[in-house]
Amino acid sequence: MTQRKVLHKLIGYDPTTEFIAFEKDVPAHKLDMVKRVAHVASDDPEAIYSYKLTDYEARDVAGIVGFGLPSKDLKFFLEPFAQ
C-alpha cells in the first residue's frame, strides 16, 4: 500500500466571501519552523489539522518561507493537502 504524502500551505480566506484569496506552499524543509509558529500540537506530528493563524503568525510564516502577504485583511490558516 502506498502512503500519501501531506503537503502544507498557508491559505488566506477572504472574510466576506470565505473564498480562498491567497495560497502559498510551505516547503517540507521549512515545515518544522512553521509548525512551531502555528502551535501545532505534539499529538499531530504530520500537522494534518487546520491551524488558524493570527496576522502576526501569518507574517512570521511568510518570513520563514520567503514570500510577502497581500495587503488586504484575510483569515489565515496552515492547512494540509494530500499529494
Secondary structure, 3 states (H helix, E strand, C coil): CCCCCEEEEEEEECCCCCCEEEEEEECHHHHHHHHHHCCCCCCCCCCCCCEEECHHHHHHHHHHHCCCCCCCCCEEEEEEEEC
